[in-house]
Amino acid sequence: MDRIGVIGCGLMGSGIAEVCARAGLGVVVVERDQSALEHGRRRLTRSLEKARDAGKLSPEDPLAALSRLHFSTSFDDLADLTFVIEAVAEDEAVKLEVFRRLDEAVTDRGAIFASNTSSIPIATLASATARPENVVGLHFFNPVPVMRLVEVTASLLTSEATVHAARTLASERLGKTPIASPDRAGFVVNALLIPYLLSAIRMVEGGVATAEDIDTAMTLGCAHPMGPLALTDLIGLDTTAAVAESLYAEFRETHYATPPLLSRMIAAGQLGRKSGQGFYSYRK
């Protein structure tokens, strides 16, 4: 496998494309329109430059990685690839449409389609294709160039060969540590993480403690590298809510229910770091 496709060049897609290019793979990045594509290209370039300035890359590495990247708005450019990773918004309808188009565009019937979904069952996404045995979950974590974990999720229909190929890509080519995850909403990490984040939001909502004090309690009292509310801002409040809704829809457990404060902040456009305002302000 020398070339790989990545659909979506947002926060996660650009990170996945970056680690693939840094690992020596040719990468075809597809976005919905030229504006989104250019925004993603700038994000990816900044990330490479930041890694270079921090001494994690040599002066030549960013240019070498960029030379391996091809940016496009056409699914036709994925036609001859054998492995494609979907990393679009955490919206089931959007992802299903992507998998439908991917199934039509990629000519190799043995090609593997992976999803970076953080909550949607892989069986659901595989249903949009005529090759469900080739569909697998490959869930990276943000920031992708830094975080080593990848959740590999097989549906009831995913073949062993597909799972093996996904684990091999993650471990041997990208230097990540894969774990096996069940095909259920939230997989392993988010099934544990989301209730924790929502509990912190409910504490703020109920006036139990401030966001600053909650985060300080968890960073200094539990040695967490980041508090739950700062982490929610990093993930994105809208993404956090989308994962919570997926979990609640499957399990109907109250600790997965979206707090009203989270819904109100999203309605106000306070999405966290990406919007400049969440539980904290990121505006300069």
Protein Blocks (a to p, Z undefined) as FASTA:
>chain_A
ZZdcdedjdfklmmmmmmmmmnopacddddfbfklmmmmmmmmmmmmmmmmmnopacfkl
mmmmmmmpccdfbfklmmmpcbdcddbdfdfklmmmmmmmmmmmpmblkbccddfbfkbc
fklmmmmpcblmlgccddddddfklmmbdcddddfklcfklmmmmmmmmmmmnopacddd
dddehilmmmmmmmmmmmmmmmmmnomacfklmmmmmmmmnopabdfklmmmmnopklmm
mmmmmmmmmnopaklpccfklmmmmmnopnbjknopafbccbZZ
